[in-house]
Amino acid sequence: METNRCSCTAILEVLDECSYMDWSVRVKTYLIFEDLWDAIEDIQPPKDDETAFRVWSKKNSKALHVIQNSCGSNTFSEIREISSAKIAWHTLAEKYNLVEVDLQGGNYAEWRDQVKSYLKVSLNVLDRQQNTILIAIVREVLDRKNYMDWSVRVKTYLVALDLWNIVEATTGPPRYEDDEAGFMAWKKKDSFALQLIQNSCELDILAEIQEISSAKIAWKTLAEKYNTTATTDAASVFTQFHDAFTLDYWFSRARVLSALLHHQLSSIRNFLGIEHLYEEKLLHVQSQQLLLRICEEIANLTHEQRVNGGVYDAISAAATNGIFEIFFEMLRICPDLLWTQSGGRHVNIFSLSVLHRQAKIFSLIYGLHDVKNALTCREDKHKNTMLHMAGMSIGATMLSRIPGPALQMQRELQWFKEVESVVHPEVKEARNKEGLTPREVFIKDHKDMMGNGEKWMKDTSTSCTVVGALILTIMFAAAFTVPGGILTSRYAEDDFLESLPRKMIIGLSTLFFSIATMMIAFYATLSLMLDGLSSITFPVICLASIPVTLFVLLQFPLLVEMVVSTYGPGIFDRKMKPLF
């Protein structure tokens, strides 16, 4: 268990049953960097030279601490009782049957210099106001159940730092009056050791020793409280068991209550759809962040790298399918992608958006004032301009969402007129390789759609005429307003833009008004004739309303769609802000 009060070593890999190869490489690199690897090699400790032995012992303890500190809870149990870094290393290697990484002949001095240029190792000593404060590097944090593992790791680290003699000392510190320098050195080491012990405790355990100013007393206090294996007094064992049972009981109850509350809140969020919205929003934000990073990398690529990486294909697909976020971010970060040409036909990406009727993508051209004319004048290999693309009909999927061939024809005319208003005047009369102008391409490709639109409007008007005839005696004006002159109208291409839809809107509106007034007159007359006979009046009115209601439900959405398509704000955003 770790807390934010404890720093971590500069080793990122923690050993478990499956990670020995990665772990051994990283730990070995770190030991070499710290000049500790010779404690693992076949070098015998000096026995005759006490000073050299102390230096070797310190290296051994530091290396052992690094190995212990990079082990998981299961693997640490294999080396808990081992005091030699070399034996600990080989024990783990033999246990997990994996091969150590060879550093090419053991040229460790050169290897260490290379490693130092790449690794940023955390410093264990901070200098604050001329007082050196040790940052404890202990993976194991003391709680009520792990005293044995904690004590082994902390003791190893204290030995490595030459601080264990402070904890196990049988004599007190030198008197300040007799040896001022000796007392200050002892005080400094005692403070270091105490700080390490404090930093490796949980908050509630830290409260038990925070008033203690001696590392030795703090260690002894924790051992007496939590080292249950060394306790022989039955009463003490019972007390600790009772305390642990009581705390564990309430902790378990709190966990159950928390889990239940979390489940209930999750159920409520799922029922209201909040959980789904949150996940969708999170996915959207993460996708945007990923897209931004990708676009930043694209900006640094060469032309060949972009071709091989499919960058041009990606922005062409975004223009074809109307994926605005990808298209916008790629152009914003990489403006040179404006001139991307798609496929073998060499179609510009904005012409591609026109061909596939992607209005939001095309609207970006309003913010490209400086290069708009150059973009709209570009031709593909068949000399088709952007306006030629607007005149082509390829059965775009966007049109399938529009009800009726007449409204589809209207949308196609809106696209052609919009692109015509953007392009350079010379483009309007430009001819492709077939010798056709954009207007001639439009007429040729939309001939069938125009015929279907004419038939659809006449059929709709005829069905409305039948209804008008039924209410002729009640609303005489309906005979003249329905179907609004549709049957005798001209059916030229431009008439589908506004003239024919306007007549249909007027006809349907007056028809609905006639139906409404007819039903009001019917209800009023029936109520007067059957006054006092509500048991008959109400069922008759309900039955008479059924066919009228069905007709309105079927035709009213068409009226709304036609009004929005003809007089609405349109599908193009002419107020688009400049892209660059």
Residue, then its C-alpha position, 0 to 999 in steps of 0.5 A: m500500500e502506498t500513500n502520497r507521503c512516500s516517494c517511489t524509487a526510480i524503478l518503474e517495473v515491479l516484479d511479479e510472476c510474469s515480469y522478470m525479464d523487464w524487471s531485471v533489465r530495469v533494476k540492473t540498469y538502476l543498480i549500475f547507475e548507482d554503482l551498486w551492481d558489484a554487490i550482485e557480482d561474484i565479489q567476496p566482501p573484504k574480511d580483514d579491512e574493517t573500513a572496506f567491509r563497512v563500505w561493502s556492507k552499505k552497498n549490499s544493503k542499498a542494493l538489497h533495498v532496491i531489490q526488495n523495494s521493486c518486488g510485489s507482495n508475493t515475490f517479496s516473501e521469497i527473499r524476506e529473510i535474505s540479507s545478501a543482495k547477491i543471494a536475493w538476486h539469484t534466488l529470484a532468478e532461479k525461482y522464475n527461471l528467466v535469463e538476466v540481461d547481459l550488458q555487452g561484456g560488462n563495460y559498466a562505466e561506459w554503460r552508466d554514462q549512457v544511462k545517466s543521459y537518459l534516466k532522470v533519477s529521483l533524488n533522495v536528499l533535499d536541501r531545505q534552508q541548509n538542513t538536509i531532509l531525507i525523503a524515505i523511499v519505502r514501498e511498504v506502508l505500515d498498517r495493522k496487518n503487515y508489520m513483518d514485511w514493513s519492518v524488514r524493508v525499513k530495517t534494510y533501508l536504515v542499514a543501507l543509510d547507516l542509521w540502524n545503529i541509532v534504532e538498536a543502540t543500547t546506550g544513550p546519545p553523548r551529552y551535549e555539554d561533553d561532546e557538542a559535535g558528537f551530539m549534533a551528529w547523533k541528533k541529525k541521524d536520529s532525526f533522519a531515522l525518525q523521519l523515515i519511520q514516520n513517512s512509512c506509516e499510515l495516518d492513523i498509525l502516525a498519530e500514535i508516534q507523532e509526539i515521539s522525538s526518538a527513532k528508537i522509542a518510535w520503533k519500539t512503540l510500533a513493535e510492541k503495538y503491531n508485532t503480534t508474533a513477538t507477543t506472548d501475553a494472552a491478555s495482550v493478544f486478546t486485546q489486539f484481537h478484540d480491537a482488530f475485530t471491532l475495527d474490521y467489523w465496522f470497516s466491513r460494514a462501511r464497505v458494504l454500505s458504500a458498495l450498496l450506495h454506489h450500486q443505487l447511484s449507478s442504477i439511478r444514473n443508468f435509469l436516467g441515462i446519465e451514465h450513458l451520457y457521461e460515457e459518451k461525453l468522456l469518449h468524445v473528449q478523449s477522442q478529441q485529445l487523441l485527434l489533436r495529438i495525431c494532427e500535431e504529429i502530422a504537421n511534422l511529416t514529409h509528403e512521402q510519410r503522409v502518403n505512406g501513412g494514409v493522411y491524405d486518404a484520411i482527410s478525403a474520407a472525412a470530407t466524403n463522410g462529413i466527419f467535421e471534427i477530423f476535417f476541421e482539426m487537420l486543416r487548422i493544424c496543417p493548412d497545406l492539406l487544403w490542396t489535397q486531391s483525392g484518388g485517381r480523379h484528383v478531386n479537391i477535398f472541398s469539391l469532394s464535400v460538394l459531390h457528397r453533399q456535406a454542407k457542414i464541411f463545405s461551409l468552411i469555405y466561407g472562412l477561407h477568403d484568401v484562397k476561396n477563388a483558387l479552391t473553387c476554380r480547381e479542376d479534376k482530371h476530367k476538367n470538372t469544377m466544383l460547380h460541375m460537382a454540384g450539378m452531378s447526382i450520385g444518389a447521395t445518402m443525405l438525400s435519402r433523409i428528405p421525404g419526397p422527390a420534389l423536396q429532394m429536387q429542391r435540395e439539389l437546386q439549393w446546393f447548385k445555387e449555393v455553390e454557384s454564388v461562391v465560385h468565380p464567374e468564369v467557372k459558371e460557363a466552364r466546360n468539362k471534357e464532355g463539353l458540358t457546362p455545370r448547368e447542362v450537367f445538372i439538367k442531364d443528371h437530374k432529369d429522372m429526379m425532376g420527372n419523379g418530383e413532378k409525379w409526386m407533387k401531382d399525386t399529392s395534390t390529387s389526394c388532397t383534391v379528394v379530401g377537398a371534395l368531401i368538404l365542398t359543401i361546408m367550405f366552398a373556398a377549398a375547391f379553389t385553393v386545393p391543391g393550389g394550382i399544382l396540377t396546372s403549374r409549369y415544372a421547370e428545374d428552377d420551379f422546384l426551388e420555390s414556386l412549386p413548394r410555395k403553392m403546395i404550402i398554400g394548398l395544404s395550409t388552406l386544406f387543414f384550415s378547411i378541415a378544422t372549420m368543418m369539424i368545428a361546424f360538425y361538432a356544433t351542429l351535432s351538439l345542438m341536435l342531440d342536446g342532452l344526449s351526451s352518451i350519443t354525441f361523444p362517441v359519434i364525434c370520436l368516430a368522426s375524428i379518426p379519419v380526419t386525425l389520421f389524414v392530418l398526422l400523415q400530411f402535417p409533417l410534410l407541410v412542416e418539412m416543406v416550410v422549413s426547407t423553403y423558408g428556413p435558415g438553410i443548411f449552409d453556415r455563411k457566418m463561418k469564422p476564418l479557419f486560419 
